Amino acid sequence: MMLEGKRALVTGASRGIGASIAKALAAAGADVAITYEKSSEQAARVVEAIEAEGRRGVAIRADSADASAIQASVQKTVEALGGLDILVNNAGILRMGDVKDISIEDIDATLDVNVRGPILAAKAAIPHLPTGGRIISIGSYFADRVPASMLGVYSASKSALVAFTKGLARELGPRGITANLVQPGSINTDMNPVEGPFGPTLKSLTATGDYGNGEDIAQAVVFLASKNASYITGAALTVDGGANA
C-alpha cells in the first residue's frame, strides 16, 4: 500500500485514463476524489471501484474550463477527505485542425481545459498540500513530436505543460512537494480506440507495434505519487511504447 493514508484528486476521471488512474491510486491505498463533467453514472462506477478497494471515493461535477468549478472541486475534496496530498491534472480535450481551419472556439476550449485548467487546479491545491505532496499532470507525447499538421494546437497545449511543470517544481521544491508530468502515447480509450480510424497509423509509430492501456499510465502516476519518486521533480515521463524513440 504505497499510498496508504494519502488523499488524491484526479480531474476528468469518470472514464478512460483518468478512471484508470483513480482506481490505481485507490488500489495503492489512497482515498480518491474525482471530477467529471457529464456522466454521473460513469463517475459513480469509478467511485464504486474506489470503495471496493476499501478507500473513500468522492465524485464532484466540475467543468475543467470553469475557473470557479475548478476551485470549488479542490475545496470539496479537502472537506470530504480531510485534506489533499496528491493532485492529478488529467482532464483534457482533443480538438484537431490546421491553424488556418481550426475555429477560435476550439482554440479557446483547448487552451482553457488543457493549459489554464491544470494551472488553476494547482493554484487552488498548493495551499493544502503538505510536505511530501505531489502534483502530477497528464500531457501527451505529441508535446515532443507533431506527426500531423492538424495536431499543432493540441500539441502546443501539451508542450505548455512541460514548462509549467518545470516552473512548478522550482516553486514547490523548497516545501518538499514535487511536480511531474506523464506523457502518454497512444492509449486504448473511447476517445482514441485502437480499432478507430487512426489506429493503424498510430500503431505504426510505436516501437512495440501496439497501443498501450490506461493501466500503463496509471502505474506511472502511482510511482510518481509514491515515496519512491521523492527525488524526481520537474520531469516528464513519456509512456508511449517507443513512439518518440
Stockholm file with secondary structure:
# STOCKHOLM 1.0

chainA/1-245         MMLEGKRALVTGASRGIGASIAKALAAAGADVAITYEKSSEQAARVVEAIEAEGRRGVAIRADSADASAIQASVQKTVEALGGLDILVNNAGILRMGDVKDISIEDIDATLDVNVRGPILAAKAAIPHLPTGGRIISIGSYFADRVPASMLGVYSASKSALVAFTKGLARELGPRGITANLVQPGSINTDMNPVEGPFGPTLKSLTATGDYGNGEDIAQAVVFLASKNASYITGAALTVDGGANA
#=GR chainA/1-245 SS CTTTTCEEEESSCSSHHHHHHHHHHHHTTCEEEEEESSCHHHHHHHHHHHHHTTSCEEEEECCTTCHHHHHHHHHHHHHHHSSCSEEEECCCCCCCCCTTTSCHHHHHHHHIIIIIHHHHHHHHHGGGCCTTCEEEEECCGGGTCCCSGGGHHHHHHHHHHHHHHHHHHHHHGGGTCEEEEEEECSBCSSSSCTTSTTHHHHHHHSSSSSCBCHHHHHHHHHHHHSGGGTTCCSCEEEESTTTTC
#=GC SS_cons         CTTTTCEEEESSCSSHHHHHHHHHHHHTTCEEEEEESSCHHHHHHHHHHHHHTTSCEEEEECCTTCHHHHHHHHHHHHHHHSSCSEEEECCCCCCCCCTTTSCHHHHHHHHIIIIIHHHHHHHHHGGGCCTTCEEEEECCGGGTCCCSGGGHHHHHHHHHHHHHHHHHHHHHGGGTCEEEEEEECSBCSSSSCTTSTTHHHHHHHSSSSSCBCHHHHHHHHHHHHSGGGTTCCSCEEEESTTTTC
//
